[in-house]
């Protein structure tokens, strides 16, 4: 997944990163996006926001380990994904 690191904070010995996918992604309900830059373990992604490029509205999504699942009722919508969490 191409990503651009926007910022990071160090809390204790753990670095937390925020980044956005550089290119638009087209998603539909039930699609999954693996965030390979984040560790594959519980709570590695603290927050994920999936935003429609057309109007900036948020598309519902859930996270499990380093995977984001599209939950909103959408079909072939271009979005940008913003993620904050523990980087691998």
C-alpha positions in Angstrom: 0.0 0.0 0.0 1.7 3.3 -1.0 1.6 5.7 1.9 2.8 9.0 2.9 3.8 9.5 6.6 2.3 12.7 7.8 3.5 12.8 11.4 4.4 10.6 14.3 4.3 10.8 18.1 6.4 8.7 20.5 4.5 7.6 23.6 6.8 5.6 25.9 8.7 3.2 23.6 6.0 3.1 21.0 5.9 5.2 17.8 2.5 6.2 16.5 2.1 7.2 12.9 -0.6 8.9 10.9 -0.7 8.5 7.1 -2.9 8.7 4.1 -3.0 6.6 1.0 -1.4 8.7 -1.8 -3.7 7.5 -4.6 -7.5 7.3 -4.5 -8.9 3.9 -3.9 -12.3 2.7 -5.1 -14.2 0.8 -2.5 -17.5 -1.0 -2.1 -19.3 -2.4 1.0 -17.3 -5.4 2.5 -14.0 -4.5 0.8 -10.9 -4.9 3.0 -7.7 -2.8 2.9 -4.6 -4.3 4.5 -2.4 -1.6 6.0 1.0 -3.3 5.6 2.9 -0.5 7.3 1.2 -1.3 10.6 1.9 -4.2 12.8 -0.5 -7.2 12.4 -1.7 -7.4 16.0 -4.6 -6.3 18.1 -5.2 -2.5 18.4 -2.3 -1.6 16.0 -4.7 0.8 14.2 -6.1 3.2 16.7 -8.3 5.1 14.2 -9.2 4.8 10.5 -11.2 7.3 8.5 -12.4 6.6 5.0 -13.4 9.8 3.2 -15.3 10.1 -0.1 -13.3 12.2 -2.6 -16.4 13.7 -4.2 -17.9 15.5 -1.2 -15.7 14.7 1.9 -18.3 12.7 3.6 -17.1 9.8 5.8 -17.7 6.1 4.9 -18.2 3.8 7.8 -15.4 1.4 8.4 -14.1 -1.0 11.0 -10.6 -2.2 11.9 -9.1 -5.5 13.1 -5.4 -5.7 13.6 -4.0 -4.0 10.4 -7.1 -4.5 8.2 -9.7 -1.9 7.5 -13.1 -3.2 6.4 -15.6 -0.9 4.5 -18.9 -1.0 6.3 -20.9 1.8 4.7 -23.5 1.2 2.0 -21.3 2.2 -1.0 -20.6 0.9 -4.4 -17.5 1.8 -6.4 -16.8 5.1 -4.5 -13.4 6.8 -4.8 -12.0 7.5 -1.3 -8.9 8.4 0.6 -8.0 6.4 3.7 -6.5 8.1 6.8 -5.0 5.8 9.4 -3.4 6.5 12.9 -1.7 3.7 14.8 1.4 1.7 15.6 3.7 1.3 12.6 5.6 -2.0 12.0 
